[in-house]
Amino acid sequence: MKIINCTGNKAHVQYQGKHYLISDNGSETLIFPSNSTGRITNYAEVGGAKSVTLREVIENFNSYLYNF
């Protein structure tokens, strides 16, 4: 995984050729598909969990992606 941008409670990352925006709202951290500039393309989350931080999701990104 490549971190493209990380500011405050959000991070734009690239993983296996796809872009994602990770957002931490204080109670849960969610992963959304994004375009190459980090803009969310679909607000149906593709990963995440409650009671985890942005850092925890970044450090173990693939384990927080949902299996579709």
C-alpha positions as a Markdown table, in Angstrom:
| # | Residue | x | y | z |
|---|---|---|---|---|
| 1 | Met | 0.0 | 0.0 | 0.0 |
| 2 | Lys | 1.2 | 3.5 | -0.9 |
| 3 | Ile | 0.1 | 6.5 | 1.2 |
| 4 | Ile | -0.5 | 9.4 | -1.2 |
| 5 | Asn | -1.8 | 11.9 | 1.4 |
| 6 | Cys | -2.5 | 11.8 | 5.1 |
| 7 | Thr | -3.9 | 14.8 | 6.9 |
| 8 | Gly | -5.8 | 15.0 | 10.1 |
| 9 | Asn | -8.4 | 12.3 | 10.1 |
| 10 | Lys | -8.2 | 11.2 | 6.5 |
| 11 | Ala | -5.8 | 9.4 | 4.2 |
| 12 | His | -5.7 | 8.8 | 0.5 |
| 13 | Val | -4.0 | 5.5 | -0.3 |
| 14 | Gln | -3.3 | 3.3 | -3.3 |
| 15 | Tyr | -3.6 | -0.4 | -2.9 |
| 16 | Gln | -3.3 | -3.0 | -5.7 |
| 17 | Gly | -3.8 | -0.4 | -8.3 |
| 18 | Lys | -6.9 | 1.1 | -6.8 |
| 19 | His | -7.4 | 4.3 | -4.8 |
| 20 | Tyr | -9.1 | 4.6 | -1.5 |
| 21 | Leu | -10.0 | 7.3 | 1.1 |
| 22 | Ile | -9.8 | 6.3 | 4.7 |
| 23 | Ser | -11.8 | 8.4 | 7.1 |
| 24 | Asp | -11.7 | 8.4 | 10.9 |
| 25 | Asn | -14.8 | 10.1 | 12.5 |
| 26 | Gly | -13.7 | 9.4 | 16.1 |
| 27 | Ser | -15.9 | 6.3 | 16.6 |
| 28 | Glu | -15.2 | 4.3 | 13.5 |
| 29 | Thr | -12.7 | 4.4 | 10.6 |
| 30 | Leu | -14.2 | 3.6 | 7.2 |
| 31 | Ile | -12.6 | 2.9 | 3.8 |
| 32 | Phe | -14.2 | 4.3 | 0.6 |
| 33 | Pro | -13.3 | 3.9 | -3.1 |
| 34 | Ser | -11.8 | 7.1 | -4.5 |
| 35 | Asn | -10.3 | 8.5 | -7.7 |
| 36 | Ser | -6.7 | 9.3 | -8.2 |
| 37 | Thr | -7.1 | 12.7 | -6.5 |
| 38 | Gly | -8.6 | 11.2 | -3.4 |
| 39 | Arg | -12.2 | 12.2 | -4.0 |
| 40 | Ile | -14.7 | 9.5 | -2.9 |
| 41 | Thr | -16.4 | 7.9 | -5.9 |
| 42 | Asn | -19.0 | 5.8 | -3.9 |
| 43 | Tyr | -20.1 | 6.4 | -0.4 |
| 44 | Ala | -20.8 | 2.7 | 0.2 |
| 45 | Glu | -17.8 | 1.7 | 2.4 |
| 46 | Val | -15.6 | -1.1 | 1.2 |
| 47 | Gly | -13.9 | -1.6 | 4.6 |
| 48 | Gly | -13.3 | -0.3 | 8.1 |
| 49 | Ala | -14.3 | -1.0 | 11.7 |
| 50 | Lys | -15.6 | 0.6 | 14.9 |
| 51 | Ser | -13.2 | 1.6 | 17.7 |
| 52 | Val | -10.1 | 1.6 | 15.5 |
| 53 | Thr | -7.9 | 4.6 | 14.5 |
| 54 | Leu | -6.8 | 5.8 | 11.2 |
| 55 | Arg | -3.3 | 4.7 | 12.0 |
| 56 | Glu | -4.4 | 1.1 | 12.9 |
| 57 | Val | -6.2 | 0.8 | 9.5 |
| 58 | Ile | -3.2 | 2.2 | 7.6 |
| 59 | Glu | -0.8 | -0.2 | 9.3 |
| 60 | Asn | -2.9 | -3.2 | 8.5 |
| 61 | Phe | -5.0 | -2.0 | 5.5 |
| 62 | Asn | -5.8 | -5.3 | 3.8 |
| 63 | Ser | -7.2 | -6.8 | 7.0 |
| 64 | Tyr | -9.8 | -4.0 | 7.2 |
| 65 | Leu | -11.0 | -4.4 | 3.6 |
| 66 | Tyr | -14.3 | -6.2 | 3.3 |
| 67 | Asn | -14.3 | -9.5 | 1.4 |
| 68 | Phe | -16.8 | -9.2 | -1.5 |
